[in-house]
Amino acid sequence: MSFSRYRYPVAEPEFGEEELRNVIEAVRSGWISGRGRFVEEFEEAFARYIGVKYGIATSSGTTALHLALVALGVGPGDEVIVPDLTFVATINAVIYTGAKPVIVDIHPDYWCIDPDKLEKAITPRTKAIIPVHLYGHPCDMDPIMEIASKYNLYVIEDAAEAHGAEYKGRKVGSFGHASCFSFYGNKIITTGEGGMVLTNDGELAERIRILRDHGMHPERKYWHEVIGFSYHMSSLQAAVGLAQLGKIERFIEKKRRIARIYAEELSSINGITLHPEMPWGKCIYWLYSILIDSEKTRISRDELAEKLEERGIETRRFFYPLHEMPVYQKYAIDTYPVSSRISKKGLNLPSGVKLSDDDVKLIVKEIKEIIR
Ligand SMILES: *Cc1c(COP(=O)(O)O)cnc(C)c1O
């Protein structure tokens, strides 16, 4: 059964008996809000999976980012560096705190923030950098951490699209002072809506927990020393998340297999750039993505997308560069030639774990027919 109007949607979750069993158990236990065994179990299991000490589950990836920023003391008067090509949640979370986002261009080879352009964006007010592991590809973390340490900046990884991706053999989300994940319905694993902050810093974890719970003093109930939020993940969601986590390796293997087939089948087409994987990284291909050079393919990215749509194949254009949107224009500090170019050419292809090898081959066949 599918609720999508597409034969092949860009992303689609996969659920089984395990999710149902856990949800039933959560309901039967009567603990369906932010307390109960599933939230803590999910936090511990996911933190362990990424290789970080503490996990704090939240209502979304966006609220995870917001909590991490507030808990690190980011606020009015501060600046936070974000990449130009990302989902808007990254920059919005900065704006919620009252801090000023500063937009930096991306690297042409792997589409994440360009470490060589970071230092130019740093001012005495810079407090943090949010590298985004875009479409499942890791950022180049070594130079980012080096620059952060040189200027005494926090690094908050936005790993909302990169559960299980690796940088030099270590999972992303384990490099920054904090990292944020999303479990939205189209992410690698899902809780419907949901997110998590991870950190190795016990005091930071405690501050995040307090801020998530209305700022309530952990021992003195209904005594509030800070203005907090209500950003809990419910036990029902965590019950789903825990079951999903048990399948994450299979999901990632599946995404990498889909990527392999796309790469094999599309590599012969003149004018298509394949989804990169740098030698230092393991990409989990959240959404398998290509760049279309329309001078060579003689069809524009948008025309190709339209024709695929007619054939029941959903695709998605890349995110618009933040600096091009009127609401974010004022946070531009430079020109952004790389993200402008890549955003115009980029297309996300169907990447759901339910796709069979033959489904992917059929999608490629349609692409080839349209381009030919
Ligand atoms: C999905 C996503 C988020 C936020 O996720 P929500 O759970 O939808 O709030 C943040 N950053 C990036 C890069 C994302 O793709």
The ligand as an SDF file (V2000), in Angstrom:
LIG
                    3D

 15 15  0  0  0  0  0  0  0  0999 V2000
   15.3790   17.5920    7.7730 C   0  0  0  0  0  0  0  0  0  0  0  0
   16.4260   18.5700    8.1120 C   0  0  0  0  0  0  0  0  0  0  0  0
   16.4220   19.3370    9.2910 C   0  0  0  0  0  0  0  0  0  0  0  0
   15.3040   19.4480   10.2690 C   0  0  0  0  0  0  0  0  0  0  0  0
   14.4730   18.4550   10.4070 O   0  0  0  0  0  0  0  0  0  0  0  0
   12.9940   18.4860   10.9780 P   0  0  0  0  0  0  0  0  0  0  0  0
   12.9890   17.2240   11.7770 O   0  0  0  0  0  0  0  0  0  0  0  0
   12.1080   18.4430    9.7910 O   0  0  0  0  0  0  0  0  0  0  0  0
   12.8030   19.6750   11.8110 O   0  0  0  0  0  0  0  0  0  0  0  0
   17.5120   20.1380    9.5750 C   0  0  0  0  0  0  0  0  0  0  0  0
   18.5440   20.2220    8.7360 N   0  0  0  0  0  0  0  0  0  0  0  0
   18.5900   19.5330    7.5870 C   0  0  0  0  0  0  0  0  0  0  0  0
   19.7910   19.6750    6.7100 C   0  0  0  0  0  0  0  0  0  0  0  0
   17.5280   18.7010    7.2220 C   0  0  0  0  0  0  0  0  0  0  0  0
   17.5620   18.0510    6.0570 O   0  0  0  0  0  0  0  0  0  0  0  0
  1  2  1  0
  2  3  1  0
  2 14  2  0
  3  4  1  0
  3 10  2  0
  4  5  1  0
  5  6  1  0
  6  7  2  0
  6  8  1  0
  6  9  1  0
 10 11  1  0
 11 12  2  0
 12 13  1  0
 12 14  1  0
 14 15  1  0
M  END
$$$$
